[in-house]
């Protein structure tokens, strides 16, 4: 039974890929390759965005487990600290310069 499911799944996948290739071939023949290239680029970009936004996880006996994403607040805080340090350095240098000229 397991082998039959695998065989049927492979046949469905092959049929889907073949039909998608045939449809794209017909589109290229009628409209040109520019539209096909645009569609391929758009589809690739959409898949990349979906893959990057997908949660990391694993499947165990109990089902699929997706762990919580790490928050980026630490990187934001680090950036804010760096920006504040630069602002403080500018204020310090301006204060030193104004004291030297007074």
C-alpha positions in Angstrom: 0.0 0.0 0.0 2.8 2.4 0.9 4.6 1.7 -2.5 1.3 2.3 -4.3 0.9 5.7 -2.6 4.5 6.7 -3.5 3.9 5.6 -7.1 0.7 7.5 -7.5 2.2 10.6 -5.9 5.1 10.5 -8.3 2.8 10.1 -11.2 0.7 13.1 -10.2 3.8 15.2 -9.7 5.2 14.2 -13.1 1.8 15.0 -14.7 1.6 18.4 -13.0 5.2 19.3 -14.0 4.6 18.2 -17.6 1.4 20.1 -17.9 3.0 23.2 -16.4 5.9 23.0 -18.9 3.4 22.5 -21.8 1.4 25.5 -20.8 4.5 27.6 -20.5 5.7 26.4 -23.9 2.4 27.5 -25.4 2.6 30.9 -23.7 6.1 31.4 -25.0 5.0 30.5 -28.5 2.1 32.9 -28.5 3.4 35.8 -26.5 7.2 35.6 -26.5 9.8 34.9 -23.9 9.7 38.2 -22.1 6.4 37.5 -20.4 7.6 34.0 -19.5 10.8 35.4 -18.0 8.8 38.0 -16.0 6.4 35.3 -14.7 9.3 33.0 -13.7 11.1 35.9 -11.9 7.9 36.9 -10.1 7.2 33.3 -9.1 10.7 32.8 -7.8 10.6 36.0 -5.8 7.3 35.0 -4.2 8.6 31.5 -3.3 11.7 33.1 -1.8 9.7 35.4 0.3 7.4 32.6 1.5 10.4 30.4 2.4 12.1 33.2 4.3 8.9 33.9 6.3 8.1 30.3 7.0 8.7 29.2 10.6 11.4 26.6 11.3 10.1 23.4 12.7 10.2 19.7 12.8 7.7 16.8 12.7 7.6 14.3 15.5 5.1 11.6 16.6 2.7 14.2 18.0 2.6 16.3 14.9 4.3 19.3 13.4 6.1 21.6 15.9 7.1 25.1 14.9 9.3 27.0 17.2 8.8 30.6 18.0 10.8 33.0 15.9 13.6 34.9 17.6 12.7 38.5 18.1 14.9 41.1 16.5 14.6 43.5 19.4 18.2 42.8 20.5 19.5 44.0 17.1 17.3 47.0 17.2 18.5 47.9 20.7 22.1 47.4 19.6 21.5 49.8 16.7 19.8 52.3 18.9 22.8 52.2 21.3 25.2 52.7 18.5 23.2 55.6 17.2 23.0 57.2 20.6 26.7 56.7 21.1 27.4 58.6 17.9 25.0 61.4 18.9 26.7 61.6 22.3 30.1 61.8 20.6 29.0 64.6 18.3 27.6 66.5 21.3 30.8 66.0 23.2 32.9 67.2 20.3 30.7 70.3 19.7 30.8 71.1 23.4 34.7 70.8 23.4 34.9 73.0 20.3 32.6 75.7 21.8 34.6 75.7 25.1 37.8 76.1 23.2 36.6 79.1 21.3 35.0 80.8 24.3 
